[in-house]
Amino acid sequence: TPTINKRGIVVGATVMVLTQIVMVAIMTMTPVHMGHHGHSLKAVGLVIGFHIGAMYLPSLLTGILVDKIGRKAMAIASGVTLLAAAVTAAVAPDDSMLVLIIALSLLGLGWNFGLISGTALILDSTNPTTRAKTQGSVDVLIALAGASGGALSGMVLAHSSYTTLALAGGILSLLLIPVVF
């Protein structure tokens, strides 16, 4: 049986957990932010619709990129894309639908890059006899990270601003780069 690479599992899991925290934190507070600035429910739905599309539609292409240019390169691309999303969200004018659509689309795309590259890192680091148990354990961590990101983002928004929340997400996304190395 192939050996288990614990470092690869930790790196893959960390990539997935960090991308989940950043994505959920910014995504969950964007509708609240938009509501505070007079955007309609239809506008919120449009922004979140683009976000969800960017999370899932690129998956086939992302899988090919993960195989062609590498897991670590795509994990770094995740961090850079999430940073771009966070900065774009932070500087978005309160009334700009277009900038919020761009920010949330980048957020979804960065999450996609992180989820798929992290999953591939875990796949490469496990053998078939332990893979399902390992992935299941990582999935629990991802769910807890999402719940934590959502809860903490509400507290940040309540005590500070959407800009602060977005920039904090950007800083957190930069951690992906040293994690990979």
N, C-alpha and C positions, 0 to 999 in steps of 0.2 A: 504494500500500500504506500502511496505517496506520503511524505512527511507533512506535518502541520507546521506552518510558519506563523507563530504567535504574533510576531511584529507586523506581518501583513494583515492579520485579522484586526489588530488594534488600529492600524492606520486606516484600513477600510471602514471600520466602525466609526472612528473619529471623524472621518470625512463625511459620512452619512449623518451622524448626529449633529455636527456643526452646521451643515447645510440645512437640516431640518429646523434647527433653532432659528437661524437667520430668516429662512423663508416664512415660517409660521409667524414669527414676531412681527415682521413688516406686513405680511398679507392680512393678518387678523385686524390690525389697527388702521389699515388703509380705508376701509368703509367707514369707520368711525371718524377718521380725519376728514374724509370727503363729506360726510353728513354735517360735521361742524362748519363746513365752508359752503353749505347750501347746494351741494350736488344732489341730484335726484336719485332715487332708487334705481332707475333705468341706467343712469350714468355709472353707478356703483357696479351694477350687473355687467355692464360692458367692460369695465376695467378688470373685474375679476374673471370674466369670460376669456379675455386675452391672456390673463395670467395662467389660468387652468390649461388653455391651449398650449402655451409655451412650456408648461410642465410636462405634457405628455406627447404632443405631436412630434417633437424632434427625436423621439426615443430610438427609432431604427437608425437614423443617421448618427446619433450619439454612440450607439453600440458599435457601429463601423469605425467611428473615430477613436473610440476606446481601444479597439483592436489594432488600428493602423498607427496611431501616434502614441498610444500608451496610456495606461491607467493613471500614472502619476501626472503626466502632462494634462490629462483631462480633469484630474482633481485640482490642479493649479488653475486651469481654465475656469473651473467652478468658482474658486475663490475670487478670481479677477472679475468674472461676470457678476457675482453677487455684490462685490464692491461697487461695480459700475451701477448696479441696480439701486444700491443703498444711497450712493451719492446723488443719483438722478432723482430718487424719491425725496431726498433731503432738500434739494434745491428747487423742486417743482413748485411753480407758482400755485397758490391755493386754488385758482380757478382753471388750471390747465388740465383738461382731460388728456390731451395728447401726451404730455410729459408723464402723467401718471400711467398711461397705457404702456409707454416705453419702459418706465421703471418696473412695473409689475410684470411685463413680458420678460425683461432681463432677469428678474427675480425667479420666475418660473424656469427659464432656461438654465440659470446657474444651479438651481436645485436639481434639474434633470441631469446636468453634467456630474454633479456630486453623487447623486443616487446611483447612477449607472457605473461610474468609475469606482465608487466605493464597493458596490456589489461585486464588480469584477475582481477587485483586490481580495475580497473575502473568498470568492470562488477559487482564485489562484492559490490561496493560502490554506485551503482545507482539502481533505480527501472525502470521497463519497460517503464514507461511514460516519463522518462527523459534520458534514456540511449542513444538513437540515437543522440539526440542533444548534449549531453555531449561528446560522442565519436567523433562526427563531429568537435566539437570545439578543442578537443585534436589533431585530425588529422591535423587541420590547424596549430597548434603549432608545430607539428612534421615536417610538410612541411617547415615551416619557419626556424626551427632548421637545417634541412638538407641544405637549401639554404645558411644559415649563415655559417654553418660548411664548406661547399664547398668554399665559397667566402673567408672566413678567412684563410682557409688552404693554398690557393694560395698566400695570402699575407705573411703568415709565411714562406712558402717555398722560396718565392722570396727574403725575407730579412734575412733568417736564413738557416735552413737545414731540410731535411727529418727527421733526428734524433730528432731535436728539436720539430718538429711537432708531431712525434710519441710519444715522452715523454710527451708533453703537453696533448695529448689525454689520455695517461695513468693516468696522474694526475687527469684529469677531470673524468675519469671512477671511480676513488676512491671516488668521491663525492656520488656515488650510495649507499655506505655503510651507511654513516650517514643519508642520505635521508630516507632510509628504517626504521631506528630507530627513 
